[in-house]
Amino acid sequence: MNRATPQMRNFARRLMDYERAENNPAGLRTPAGFQVNNKLRRHLATFMGQAGFKTLQARSLALATAEVAWLGAVQVKADGTLEEVETLQTQLAPDQFLEGRVVLLAHLLGLLVLFVGENLTLRLVREVWPKVPLHGLDFGKGEQYEKSR
């Protein structure tokens, strides 16, 4: 089952672009790491507990690794943060690193939508990024959330 749908990938890219612009208003190209995941971690750990977020992050990582092999070197720590990221960031081309970040975040958002619904997911995102534009989002309906055989 693939929750990193094109719609979720677009949503993930939107959040990453917004976060980069917020933290880098001069438009300098600096490595972004997994800042969006970390901001979500801090907020969602309050909502679902640290162990709950760690589980969500670990499942997202497992799903994303099936699409982006280098993510297999990343580990989820007990607090839900990701380890080995800095090392990998220096070893990979920027577009490869970005693709892994997008796929991982898209899976995380997809699982969140599956578990708590689209409205609550958007509300949680809005709490972390109150000014992020959320207009025009379309997560699709039906088949993307059906169980695969």
C-alpha positions as CSV (number, residue, x, y, z in Angstrom):
1,M,0.0,0.0,0.0
2,N,1.5,3.3,-1.0
3,R,0.5,6.3,1.1
4,A,3.1,8.5,-0.5
5,T,0.7,9.4,-3.2
6,P,1.4,12.3,-5.6
7,Q,-1.0,14.4,-3.5
8,M,0.9,13.6,-0.3
9,R,4.3,14.3,-2.0
10,N,3.0,17.7,-3.1
11,F,1.8,18.4,0.4
12,A,5.2,17.3,1.8
13,R,7.0,19.5,-0.7
14,R,4.8,22.4,0.2
15,L,5.6,22.1,3.9
16,M,9.3,21.8,3.2
17,D,9.3,24.8,0.9
18,Y,7.4,26.8,3.5
19,E,9.8,25.7,6.3
20,R,12.8,26.6,4.2
21,A,11.4,30.0,3.4
22,E,10.5,30.7,7.0
23,N,13.9,29.7,8.4
24,N,15.8,31.2,5.4
25,P,14.1,34.4,4.3
26,A,17.2,35.5,2.3
27,G,16.7,32.5,0.0
28,L,20.1,31.0,0.7
29,R,20.4,27.3,-0.3
30,T,21.2,25.6,3.0
31,P,20.7,21.9,3.8
32,A,17.3,21.4,5.3
33,G,17.8,18.0,6.9
34,F,14.5,16.7,8.3
35,Q,13.3,20.0,9.9
36,V,9.7,19.4,9.0
37,N,9.7,16.0,10.6
38,N,11.3,17.4,13.7
39,K,8.8,20.1,14.1
40,L,6.0,17.6,13.6
41,R,7.6,15.3,16.1
42,R,7.6,18.0,18.8
43,H,4.0,18.7,18.2
44,L,2.7,15.2,17.6
45,A,4.5,13.8,20.6
46,T,2.2,16.0,22.7
47,F,-0.8,14.7,20.8
48,M,0.1,10.9,20.6
49,G,2.9,10.5,23.0
50,Q,6.6,10.1,22.3
51,A,6.2,6.3,21.8
52,G,3.3,6.9,19.5
53,F,5.2,9.3,17.3
54,K,8.3,7.0,17.3
55,T,6.1,4.2,16.0
56,L,4.5,6.4,13.4
57,Q,8.0,7.6,12.3
58,A,9.4,4.1,12.2
59,R,6.5,2.8,10.1
60,S,6.9,5.8,7.7
61,L,10.6,5.0,7.4
62,A,9.9,1.4,6.7
63,L,7.5,2.3,3.9
64,A,9.7,5.0,2.5
65,T,12.7,2.7,2.4
66,A,10.9,0.5,0.0
67,E,10.9,3.5,-2.4
68,V,14.2,5.2,-1.5
69,A,16.9,2.6,-0.7
70,W,19.3,5.0,1.1
71,L,16.7,5.6,3.8
72,G,17.6,2.1,5.0
73,A,20.6,3.6,6.7
74,V,18.5,5.9,8.8
75,Q,17.4,4.8,12.3
76,V,14.6,6.1,14.5
77,K,15.8,7.0,18.0
78,A,13.7,6.5,21.1
79,D,12.5,10.1,21.0
80,G,11.4,9.7,17.3
81,T,14.3,11.7,15.8
82,L,16.3,10.3,13.0
83,E,19.9,9.4,13.2
84,E,22.6,9.1,10.5
85,V,20.9,11.9,8.6
86,E,23.9,14.3,8.7
87,T,26.3,11.7,7.4
88,L,24.0,10.7,4.5
89,Q,23.3,14.3,3.6
90,T,27.0,14.8,2.9
91,Q,27.2,11.6,0.8
92,L,24.2,12.1,-1.4
93,A,23.4,14.4,-4.2
94,P,21.0,17.2,-3.1
95,D,18.2,15.9,-5.3
96,Q,18.6,12.4,-3.9
97,F,18.5,13.7,-0.4
98,L,15.4,15.8,-1.1
99,E,13.6,12.9,-2.7
100,G,14.1,10.8,0.4
101,R,12.9,13.6,2.7
102,V,9.8,14.1,0.6
103,V,8.9,10.4,0.4
104,L,9.4,9.9,4.2
105,L,7.3,13.0,5.0
106,A,4.6,11.9,2.5
107,H,4.4,8.5,4.2
108,L,4.2,10.1,7.6
109,L,1.4,12.5,6.5
110,G,-0.4,9.6,4.7
111,L,-0.4,7.5,7.8
112,L,-1.5,10.4,9.9
113,V,-4.5,11.0,7.5
114,L,-5.3,7.3,7.7
115,F,-5.3,7.2,11.5
116,V,-6.8,10.5,12.5
117,G,-8.4,11.8,9.2
118,E,-7.8,14.6,6.8
119,N,-9.4,17.3,8.9
120,L,-7.5,16.6,12.1
121,T,-4.2,16.2,10.2
122,L,-4.7,19.6,8.6
123,R,-5.6,21.1,11.9
124,L,-2.4,19.7,13.5
125,V,-0.3,21.0,10.6
126,R,-2.0,24.4,10.9
127,E,-1.0,24.4,14.6
128,V,2.7,23.9,13.7
129,W,2.6,26.2,10.7
130,P,-0.3,28.7,11.2
131,K,0.6,30.6,8.0
132,V,1.3,27.8,5.6
133,P,-1.0,27.9,2.6
134,L,-3.3,24.9,2.6
135,H,-5.6,25.9,-0.2
136,G,-5.9,23.6,-3.2
137,L,-5.0,20.4,-1.3
138,D,-6.6,17.3,-2.6
139,F,-5.7,14.1,-0.9
140,G,-7.9,12.0,-3.1
141,K,-10.5,9.6,-1.9
142,G,-11.0,5.9,-1.7
143,E,-8.3,3.7,-3.4
144,Q,-5.3,5.3,-1.8
145,Y,-6.4,4.2,1.6
146,E,-7.7,0.8,0.8
147,K,-5.8,-2.2,2.0
148,S,-3.6,-3.9,-0.5
149,R,-3.8,-7.7,-0.8
